[in-house]
Amino acid sequence: MEKQGIAVAGNMIVDVLYPILGLPKPGELTTITEGISRSSGGALCNVIVDLAKLDPSLPLTAIGRLGADGEGDYVLDKLNAYPNIDVSNVRREGLTSFTAVMADTVAKQRTFFHYRGANAKFCEADIDWENVHADILHIGYVLLLDALDAPDEAFGTKMAKLLHAAQAHGIRTSIDVVSESGDRFQKIVPPALKYTDYCIINELEAEASTGIPLRNKAGELLIDNLPLALNRLKELGVSTWAVIHSPEGGFGLDETGAYVSVDSLRLPDGYIKGTVGAGDAFCAGVLCGAYRGYPLCASIELGTAAAACSLSESGASEGLRCESAAMRLYREMKQ
């Protein structure tokens, strides 16, 4: 069967947001105010819904694990709202992964408490390669999928083994990485890069994965170091596109090694309603471009447009639009 469409695998999460009047110190109490909300999240949920909105005719396949619980039902209901998303490859077992988001309405900061749940057991055995007919497989997040982050004697990590298997079945591969503190990046990410066609990560993840600094002590983006980090990602194995996104713009090396730089849009005051999911939206735009055969520059522009759409609403995917509308917004904001 001819390969078509995009499969998205990995983290499926329910985010529960609690507005609080300040983050308490140990032993203290704070008040949860009105406005508790629930939404689906994680690389799989965000990226696949973004893709479904960018192109309602694009065949999409979800591959992951949800709990056999009400939270899992909630996530599936969200995905089933899009006729072009196939959820038959989602396994149900245990408890759904969730994140309790404490949104401090005083300091305007968020603190995250994550329960790994069903996602922790997601592994290659959950994938029936003979029934995956996608042209591209995107998986995220490396460093947040315990079974796949585990070591593998032959490939370095189980994630690397999975990506190798996908390529062996004629599927192009794409990865995203979660931002975390610690020293696991250079141990767990490089093995996966050996079997990655498209690497789409942010500047913090790129710095941690390559060891090349991308922000100075003042927090400024080190523009001259971006090509060095992108080249390093290629040296580590990325075959086609290495892409780094940041609030300042999107940057990449294409299949010929040509460097691409696309500035972020100048959004008007008050436009940004929330930043959760903007990185996943950028990723979805780049993947859409890759699937359509667009050059890297056009794909990063589509990613930038998708991210701008995401920023227009407080949720991860509520602001997404179809590709033509997203690019119309891009052209208007670029002027």
C-alpha positions in Angstrom: 0.0 0.0 0.0 1.2 3.5 -0.9 2.4 5.5 2.1 0.3 8.6 2.7 -0.5 10.9 5.6 1.3 11.6 8.9 1.3 9.4 12.0 1.8 11.1 15.3 3.0 9.0 18.3 3.9 9.6 21.9 2.6 11.6 24.8 -1.2 11.9 25.3 -1.9 14.0 28.3 -4.8 15.6 30.1 -3.9 19.1 31.5 -5.9 20.3 34.4 -5.3 24.0 35.2 -5.9 25.4 38.7 -5.8 29.2 39.1 -4.2 29.9 42.5 -3.6 33.0 44.6 0.2 32.5 44.9 2.3 29.4 45.1 2.6 28.4 48.8 5.7 27.6 50.6 6.0 24.1 52.2 3.4 23.7 55.0 1.4 26.8 53.8 -2.0 26.9 52.1 -3.2 28.8 49.0 -6.6 29.3 47.5 -7.7 27.7 44.2 -10.0 30.3 42.5 -12.8 29.9 40.0 -11.7 29.0 36.5 -10.5 25.4 36.8 -10.2 24.0 33.2 -9.3 20.8 31.5 -7.7 20.2 28.1 -5.9 17.5 26.1 -2.2 18.0 25.6 1.1 16.4 24.9 3.0 16.1 21.6 0.5 13.6 20.1 -2.7 15.5 21.0 -1.4 18.9 20.1 0.4 18.2 16.9 -2.2 15.9 15.4 -5.1 18.3 16.1 -3.0 21.2 14.7 -2.4 19.1 11.6 -6.1 18.2 11.3 -7.0 21.9 11.4 -4.3 23.0 9.0 -5.6 20.4 6.5 -8.9 18.6 7.2 -8.2 16.2 4.3 -4.8 15.0 5.5 -4.9 11.4 6.6 -3.7 11.3 10.2 -3.0 8.4 12.6 -2.6 8.6 16.4 -0.3 6.0 18.0 -0.1 6.0 21.8 -1.4 4.9 25.1 -4.4 6.2 27.2 -5.7 4.9 30.4 -8.9 2.9 30.6 -10.6 5.7 32.4 -12.7 8.8 32.0 -9.7 11.0 31.3 -8.8 8.6 28.4 -12.4 8.8 27.1 -12.1 12.6 27.2 -9.0 12.6 25.1 -10.4 10.2 22.5 -13.6 12.4 22.3 -11.4 15.4 21.5 -9.5 13.5 18.7 -12.7 11.9 17.3 -14.0 15.4 16.6 -11.8 15.3 13.5 -12.9 12.8 10.8 -9.3 12.6 9.4 -7.8 11.4 12.7 -7.6 7.6 13.0 -7.4 6.5 16.7 -7.6 2.8 16.2 -3.9 2.5 17.1 -4.4 4.0 20.5 -4.0 1.4 23.3 -6.1 1.7 26.5 -4.6 0.5 29.8 -4.0 1.8 33.3 -4.4 5.5 34.1 -4.2 8.4 31.7 -1.1 10.6 32.0 -2.0 14.0 33.4 -0.4 17.3 34.4 -1.8 19.4 37.2 -1.0 23.0 36.2 -0.8 25.5 39.1 -1.4 28.9 37.5 -0.3 31.6 39.9 -2.5 34.5 39.1 -0.4 36.8 41.3 3.1 36.1 40.0 1.8 35.1 36.5 3.8 31.9 36.6 2.9 28.3 36.2 4.1 25.2 38.1 3.6 21.7 36.6 3.0 18.5 38.4 3.1 15.6 35.9 1.9 12.0 36.4 3.5 9.9 33.6 0.8 7.2 33.8 0.0 5.2 30.6 2.6 7.2 28.5 5.4 5.7 30.6 4.7 2.2 29.1 4.4 3.2 25.5 6.9 1.2 23.4 7.6 -0.2 20.0 5.5 -3.3 20.8 2.5 -1.0 20.7 3.0 -0.3 17.0 1.8 -2.7 14.3 4.1 -1.6 11.5 2.1 -3.6 8.9 -0.9 -1.4 9.7 0.9 2.0 9.7 0.7 3.4 6.2 1.9 6.9 6.9 4.6 8.7 4.9 5.9 10.4 8.0 6.0 9.4 11.7 6.4 12.2 14.2 7.1 11.2 17.8 7.4 13.2 21.0 8.6 13.8 23.5 12.0 12.2 23.8 12.9 12.4 27.6 9.2 12.0 28.6 8.5 8.4 27.4 10.1 6.2 30.0 10.0 2.9 28.1 11.5 4.4 25.0 14.1 6.4 26.9 15.4 3.2 28.3 18.8 1.9 27.1 19.1 -0.6 24.2 22.2 -2.6 23.7 22.2 -2.4 19.9 20.7 1.1 19.2 21.5 3.1 22.4 17.9 3.7 23.4 14.6 2.0 22.7 13.5 5.2 20.9 16.4 4.9 18.5 15.3 1.3 17.8 11.8 2.4 17.1 12.9 5.1 14.7 15.2 2.6 12.9 12.2 0.2 12.6 10.1 3.0 11.1 12.7 3.9 8.5 13.1 0.2 7.7 9.4 0.2 6.8 9.8 3.1 4.5 8.5 5.8 6.8 10.3 9.1 7.3 10.9 10.0 10.9 10.5 13.2 12.9 11.2 13.8 16.6 10.6 16.5 19.3 12.2 16.7 22.7 10.7 17.9 26.0 12.4 20.8 27.8 13.7 19.6 31.2 16.5 20.4 33.7 19.2 17.8 34.2 21.9 16.1 32.2 20.0 13.4 30.3 20.0 15.2 26.9 23.4 14.2 25.6 22.9 10.6 26.7 19.3 10.0 25.4 18.8 12.4 22.5 21.9 11.6 20.2 21.0 7.9 19.7 17.6 8.9 18.4 19.1 11.5 16.0 20.9 8.7 14.1 17.5 7.5 12.8 15.8 10.9 12.4 14.9 12.6 9.1 13.4 15.7 10.7 14.4 17.1 14.0 12.2 20.0 15.2 13.2 21.3 18.7 13.5 24.6 20.5 16.7 26.5 21.3 16.9 25.2 24.9 16.6 21.6 23.8 19.1 22.1 21.0 21.6 23.7 23.4 21.2 20.8 25.9 21.5 18.2 23.1 24.5 19.6 21.3 26.4 21.3 24.1 26.6 24.5 22.0 25.3 27.6 23.9 22.4 29.4 22.3 21.6 32.0 24.9 24.0 34.2 26.8 23.7 35.1 30.5 21.4 38.0 29.6 19.1 35.6 27.9 19.8 36.9 24.4 19.8 34.4 21.5 23.3 33.7 20.2 22.4 34.0 16.5 26.0 33.1 15.3 25.8 29.8 17.2 22.6 28.6 15.5 24.3 27.3 12.4 26.9 25.5 14.6 24.1 23.8 16.6 22.2 22.9 13.5 25.4 21.4 11.9 26.0 19.4 15.1 22.5 18.0 14.9 23.2 16.9 11.3 26.5 15.4 12.4 24.7 13.4 15.0 22.6 11.8 12.3 19.7 14.0 11.2 19.4 13.2 7.5 17.1 15.9 6.0 16.0 18.9 8.1 17.4 20.1 11.4 15.2 22.9 12.7 15.4 25.1 15.8 12.6 27.4 16.9 12.6 30.2 19.4 10.5 33.3 20.2 12.9 35.2 17.9 12.4 33.0 14.9 12.8 29.6 13.2 16.1 28.4 11.9 17.2 25.3 10.0 19.5 23.4 7.7 17.9 21.7 4.7 18.8 18.5 2.9 21.6 20.3 1.0 23.1 21.9 4.1 21.7 25.4 3.2 20.9 27.6 6.2 17.5 29.1 6.6 16.4 31.9 8.9 12.8 33.1 9.3 12.0 35.9 11.8 9.0 35.6 14.1 6.0 37.8 13.4 5.6 41.1 15.1 2.3 40.5 16.9 0.3 43.4 18.2 -0.1 44.2 21.9 -2.7 42.0 23.5 -2.7 39.5 20.7 -1.0 36.7 22.7 -3.6 34.9 24.9 -1.4 31.9 25.8 1.9 30.3 24.9 1.0 26.6 25.7 1.3 24.6 22.6 3.0 27.2 20.3 6.0 24.9 19.9 3.8 22.0 18.9 1.9 24.2 16.4 5.2 25.3 14.9 6.2 21.6 14.6 2.9 20.8 12.9 3.4 23.5 10.3 6.9 22.3 9.5 5.6 18.7 9.2 2.8 19.8 7.0 5.3 21.5 4.7 7.6 18.5 4.7 4.7 16.2 3.7 3.6 18.5 0.9 7.1 18.7 -0.5 7.6 22.4 0.3 11.2 23.7 0.7 12.4 24.2 4.2 12.0 28.0 4.2 8.3 27.7 3.2 7.8 25.0 5.8 9.3 27.2 8.6 7.1 30.1 7.4 4.1 27.7 7.7 5.3 26.7 11.2 5.7 30.3 12.2 2.1 31.0 10.9 0.7 28.0 12.9 2.5 29.1 16.1 1.1 32.6 15.7 -2.4 31.1 15.3 -1.9 29.1 18.5 -0.8 32.2 20.4 -4.1 33.9 19.6 -6.0 31.6 22.1 -5.2 30.4 25.6 -5.4 26.7 24.6 -2.9 24.8 22.6 -4.9 24.3 19.4 -8.0 26.5 19.6 -6.5 29.2 17.6 -5.3 27.0 14.7 -6.7 27.7 11.2 -6.5 26.0 7.8 -3.3 26.5 5.9 -4.5 29.2 3.6 -5.9 31.2 6.5 -2.8 30.7 8.6 -0.6 31.9 5.7 -2.9 34.9 5.2 -2.3 35.8 8.8 1.4 35.4 8.3 1.5 37.8 5.3 -0.6 40.4 7.2 1.5 40.2 10.3 4.8 40.3 8.4 4.1 43.6 6.8 
